[in-house]
Amino acid sequence: MDVIPAIDLLEGRCVRLYQGDYARSQVFNDNPADVAKLWVEQGANSLHIVDLDGEKTGKVVNLSAIETIVQAVSVPIQLGGGLRDRYSVAQLLTLGVQRVILGTVAVEQPQIVAELCQEFPRQIVVGIDARDGRVATRGWLETSEIEATELAAQMQELGAAAIIYTDIHRDGTLSGPNLEALRELAAEVTIPVIASGGVSSITDLLSLLALEPLGVTGVIVGRALYTGDISLKEALRAIGPGRIQDVPPELGFSTFA
């Protein structure tokens, strides 16, 4: 299983939010590229970046910080946050991001997801952020009526390479992942599922590893790495560096189908 460090960008700085609340952000570093290099030095074989400003505005905001990170490290990067049109997606892929994460547009304009999956095969991932089982959109500021499991199945049909599932109530809380929700979602799809939200310990990682046979092939870890509750080196030793599947070498992510 892959352990993927998260770098959340807000006004150019590396921060973490509590349950997606922008008013409860904590700055961990003013130079996100330094953070990216640190995680790679400790063994990360991929990185997860979120443009928090972009999530609210619906367009890429932290482009300068993103470009600096891409230039600073050589591992694959997946990135999300406000990507709702072809221009933004193409812009980031051209910049050197290996795959992009679509969220709000998957709910509001699924046809765009289908078109992008066809144009950029294996490079489009759908992020499903759920609050009490229902999908939240627009930087978690709105909650839709669609169920997370329903959206996952729909996005697989449209060609999504993977699903990233985040339980908003767990995100940034260090309260442990929502294993039941992950199990239910993984049962609905055959593409890889990546867990996100609440991971606080090696024990949490081992509990997620038990879901790997169901298709949960990766886990994104954020706050626990920054607070020191989890050592990335220890995490990689505990659950492994990730399985290499049938993935084009230029893409590099083992969590691709």
N, C-alpha and C positions, 0 to 999 in steps of 0.2 A: 504494500500500500504506500502511496506517495504521501509525504508530509510536505505541505506547501505553505511557506510563510506568507502572511498577508502584509501588504503595505497600503494603508489607507491614506489618501492625499486630501488635505483640506487647506486651501490657500497656500499651496506649495510645500506644506510641512507634513511629516508623518505623524498621524494621530490615531486614536482609537475612540470609538463612540460606545456609549452604554445603551443597549437595546435600540440602536439606530437613532438615538436622540442627539441632534446636532448641538443642542444647548449643553450637552454633557460630554463634551469632547475633552480628551487629554492629549497634550502634545508630548510625543516621545523623542522626536528629533527634528531639527530644522532642515536637515539635509537628507532627503529620502534615498539618494544614491549611496550614501555611506551605509545606510541600513541595508540596502540591497546587497552591497558588497560583503557586509558582515554575515548575512544569512548564507550567501554562496560559499564564503570561506569556511563556514561551519558545516557545509555538506549539502545544502539545498540544491536540488536538480531542476527546480522550477520556482517561479514566483507568481503570486496573485496580487494584482494591483487594482484598487478601486479609486476612481475619481469622484470623491464625495460631492464636490462642487458641481460636477457634471451631472450627478444623479438628480440634483435639484433643478438645474437649468435646462437639461435635455440636450446639452452639447458639451464637447470636450473643453475643459477649462484649464486643467493642469498640464497642458501639452509640454511646456518647457521642462517640468519635473519628470514627466514620463520619458521624454527624449534623453534626458540625462541618465536615467536609470538604464534605459536600453543600451546606451553607449558604455555604461559602467560595468555591465555583467554580460556573460556569454550564455547563460542558461535561458531556456524558453520562458516567456512571460505571457500570462493571460491577463486580460484587462477588461474591466467593466465600469459602468457609471455614465448614464445619460446617452448611451449609444442608441439612437432611434432612427438613423437614416444611413443610406449607402455611403454617403460622403464621409461621415465620421468613421465608419468601419474601414473603408479603403484607406483613409488617412493613417490610421493606426497600424494597419497591416503593412503599409508601405514604409512606415517609420521603423518597423522591425519587431513589433508585437506579433507573437506567433498565433495567438487566437484571441478572439474578442467575445465578450459576454453580453448577451442581450437580455433585458429584463422587462421593462415597461412595455416596449414595443411588442413583445411576445403576447401580451394580453390585449393591447389596444389595436395592433395592426399585424396579426400573424402572417399575412401574406408577404410582408416585408421580410420576415424571418425565412419563409420558404424561398424567396428570391435570393437572399444572401447565402443560404445554405447551398443553393445550386451554383452560385457564382464562386463561392469560396468554400469548397467542400473540406470537411474536417477542421475548419477553422472557426466555426460558429458554435458557441456554447450558450445554453440558456440558463440564466440564473433565476431560480424560483425562491423568492423570499416570502416566507409564510408567517402569518399571525393567526394562531388558533386554526390552522389548517387551510386558511384562505390566503390567496396571493396578494401581497402588498406591492404597490407601484410608486413611481415618482419619488425615489429616495425614501421609501417606506412611509411617506406622508399620507398615502391613501391606501385603502384596503378594498380589493375587488370582491366580487361574489364567486369567482371561480376557485375551485378546489385545487390544491397543489398537485395531487395525483392526476387529476383530469388534464391540467396544463402539461404535465410531464409527458403523458401519453400523446397528446396532440403535437408537441414539439418533436418528439421522436418521429412521428409520421412525416413531419415537414423536413426532416433531415438533420436535426441538431446532432452534433458530435458527442455531447455529454450534457448532463444536468448538474448544476451546482445548487444544492439545497441548503438554505439558511433558515433556522428557526429564530425569528426576530426576538422572541422573549428570552432566548438563551444567549444571543449575540453580545459579546463584551461583558458577560456576567460571571464567567468562570463557573457556571452552575452545571456543566456537563452537557453533552449532546442529547438531542431528542432521538433516542434509538428507535422507538416505536414508529415515529413519523418517517424516519429514514427507511426502516424495514418496509413500511407500506408503500412508499414511493418507489423503492427499488423493485418491488414486486410488479409494478405497473409497466416497467420499461426493460429493454435489454441493452440499451446504451449505458456507459459508465455513469455512476452517480458519485459526486464529490460532496462530502459532508462539510458543513461550516456552521460555526456558532456554538459557544459554550464550552469548548474543550479547555480543560484546566489542569490535566495531569496525564502522566503516562498510563495510568489506569483507564482514563477515558479513551486514549488511543487504542489500547488493547481491546476495549469493548467494541470499538469501531472495527477493528481488525476481524472480529468475529462475523461482521457483516460482509466482508469481502467476497465470500462465495455467492452472495446475493447480488453483487454488482457494485458495491460501494468500494471504489478503487482508490480513492484519495481523500485526504482531509486537509482543510485549510485551517491553520492555526494563527491566531493574531495576538490578543492581549496576553495570553499565557506566556508567550515568548518574550514579550516586552517587560513583563513583571518578573520574569525569572522562574515562574512556576513550572515551566517546562524548558529543559535544555534541548535545543535542536539536535545536537550531537547524540544525546541519550535517546531522543525520540526516534531518530533514524536507526540507531542500534536496536531499539525495541521492536519496531514493526517493519523495518527493511526499507530500502531505497526506492521501492516501486517495481512493479512487474513490467517487463518490456513486451509489449504486444505488437500486433501488426501495424506499425506506425511508420509513415515515411520519415526517413532520417532527418529531413530538413525541418520537420515539425517538432520532433523530439519528445512530446508528452506521452508518457506511458499510460495515461488515463484515457487516451483516445481509443475508440472502438476499432 
